[in-house]
Amino acid sequence: MREIVLVYLDRSGGLQKFMHDCKKYNDSKQSYAVYRFVISINPSDIAELDATLGNYILHSPIQAAEIFQSVCFIAIKTLSLIEQLQTEAQISILLKPTHLPPLPSYILSLSAFPFNYTSQRFYMSEGIVIAMGTVTKYTQGARFLCTEETCPFSEGFRYIRVHLPGATESATVRNDFVCSSCSSPLQEDMKFRVLGDKQIVEMIDAKVLNALKGYSNDKSHFRIQAFTVFLR
């Protein structure tokens, strides 16, 4: 799959963009714990190259991002794109699909039963925004160090925490992490914390428009409820 990822990035122009993003990081005088890359992908094009990888991206995007992460790390080290980079864990990949298959199973509808949305994969959702919160900060990535000075993990970039879709803030930053080597507490190196913007949006299903018009397509009773979306 790694070879297919590299072929796709080369053909789609994603490799050139990736190298350009790496140059910006490499030219920066700032030290980073996490190097974040947004990679646009066309699921149809990838499926034509390799159906297994295309299916993996559509249905297991978090695991698929790890494959892209591995490829990007090898490319950075092979081509010496970012001199400061030390470990693969410092790379954060966000896969951004250009579209999803126009099939019902890829449409997130909270008015349809049953609610079979247990998998962490891509869905399309359409609705009406009824409220928006202010833009606030959240932790995209953080570096932790072992508090035991004699431990080899008291320095370097062994412990990198990166926010994953669906995770809470405490999953990235807490004060109860322990070292896997000596079981000593881990402490965050605050100067390496990476922040991003997030916004909370309240949405409601587009079917509410029928209710506002004073009629329904069917005679049965129905209930409309807003749902929360986190934009990061």
N, C-alpha and C positions, 0 to 999 in steps of 0.2 A: 504493500500500500504506500510505503514511503516513496518508492520510485514513481508511482502514479501521481502522487501529490506534487512531486518536483516537476514532472512533465506538464501537469495542468497549470501550475504557477508560471512555468516558462511560456506556455502557449497563450495564456490569458492576459499576460502582462503583469500578473501579480508579483512575479519575482522582481521585476524592475522597481515596482512600488515598494516592495519589501526592502530592497537594497537602498532605495532613497530614504526610507524611514530609518534604516540602520545608520546611514551617513549623518542624519540629524542628531541621533543619539551619540555617535562617535565624536562629532564635532563639538558637542556640548561639554562645557567644563563641569557640569553638575554630575554627581555620582548618583546612580539609580540602583535601587534594590530590585525593581521590576521593570522590564522593558515590554511595553504593551503594543501589540500589533493588531490592527483590524484588517481582516482579509475577506474581500468580497468573493463569493463563490456562486457559480451557476450550477445548481444540482443536476440539471439535465445534461450539461456538458461533461460533468464528472461521471455521471452514470453511463454515458456513451464510452468513456475511456475505460471505466471499470465499474460494473454494476454493483459489486460488493461494497466498494468504497462509497459510491453514491447512496446506497441504502444505509450505510453506516452513518453518513453525515446527516441524513434526513431523520433517522430514528435514534441515534446515539451521538448527538452533536458534542457533548462534553468529552466523550472518549475519542471522537474523531479529532477534536481540537488538540488532543495529546499527540496524535500522529503528526499534525502540522507543526506542533511545538518541537517535536524531535527533528523534523526536517529542517526547520528554521535554525535550530541550534547547530546542527551539523554544517549548514550553509555559512552561518556566522563564523564558526571556528575554522572552517576550511578556507574561506575567503578573507579572514581577519577583518570582518566588517565592524565589530564592536570590540575594541581592545579591553574595555573594562569588564566585559561579561565573563563570569566565572563558572556558573552552573546552569544546567538546563531549567532548573526550577525558577530561575529569574525571568524566564520568558512567559508572557501571558498572551494567549492567542484568542481573539474573538472572531468567530466565523460569522459572516454576515451574508445570508443568502439573498440573491437578487430576486428570487421568487420561490414559490412552493408549488408542487403539483396541484392543478385545479380539481381536487378530489374532496368529497365531503369529510373524509377522515383527517384532513389537514386544516379543517376549519373549526376554530374554538367557538362553540355556541353554548353559553350558559343557560339557554332556554330549552335546550334539547336534552332528553333523557335517553339512556343513563349517562351519568357523568363519568366517562371512562378516560380521564385525563391523568393517569398515574405516571405515564412515561415522561421523562424530561427531554422532550424533543420539540421541534419547531411546530408552531401552529399559527394560523392567520386568524385575526379577530377584528371584527368591524363593529363600531358602535359610535355613540354620541358622547362627547366629553361634556360633563355637567359641572365639574369643579376641578380646579388645578391648585396644587400647593406651591409654595415657594421653592426655589432651587436651593438645595442644601448640599453639603459635602458628605462623602462616604469614603471609606478606606478601600482602595483598589488593591493595594498590596502593602506588605510590611515585612521587615526583617527582624528576626529574633536571634538572640545570642544566649548561650548557656552562661549562667551566673557563676559556675565553677571555673576559676581562672586556669586550672591545670587541665581542663577538658579541651580536647582539640576543636570542639565546636563552640568555644568561647569567642571565636573569630571566624571570619569568612562568611559565606552565604549558604550555609547548610540548611537553615530553617527559614524558608520564605513562605509566607501566607498570602494567597491570592484569592480575591473574591470570585466565587462561582455563581452563575445564575440561580436564583432561588434561595441562596443562602442568606442568613441574617448577618448583621454586623458582628455579633459575638463569635461567629464561626471564623472570622478573619482575625479579629483582635480581642484577646482576653488575657488575663493575668494568671491563668492556671495551666498553661502549657508546660510540659516537662521535657527534658532532654532524653532522647532515646538511648544515649550512650551511658550517662551516669545518673539519670533520673533527677538531676538538679532542676530547679525552676528556670524557665526561660524568661528573658526580659527583652522587651522590644527596644530596638535602636530607633528612637523617634526621628532622627535626622534622615532616615531612609524611608519614612512613610510616604506612600503615594496616594494622593487624594483625587477623587473624581466628583462630578456633579450628578445629583439624582433629583428627581421630581416625582411626586406622587400625584396621580391623575385618577379621578373618579369617572367611570364610564358606565353607560347603560346601553342595553341592546337596542339596535336600530328599530326593532319591532315596536318600540314604545310609541313611534310616530302614529301607528294605527290607533293606539289608545287615545292619543291626544286629539285625533280627528273625531273621536266619539263613536268609533265602531271597531269591530274585530272581524277578521276573515272567517272565524268560526264562532259558534254561539257559546262555546264553553268558557268557563271562567279562567282567567289567567292572572299571573302575578309578575310584576316587573321589579327587579332588584338591581341596584348598582353594584359594580365590582371595581376593585382597586387595581391599578396598573402602576408598577414602578418603572420609571424611565431612567436608565443609567447611561 
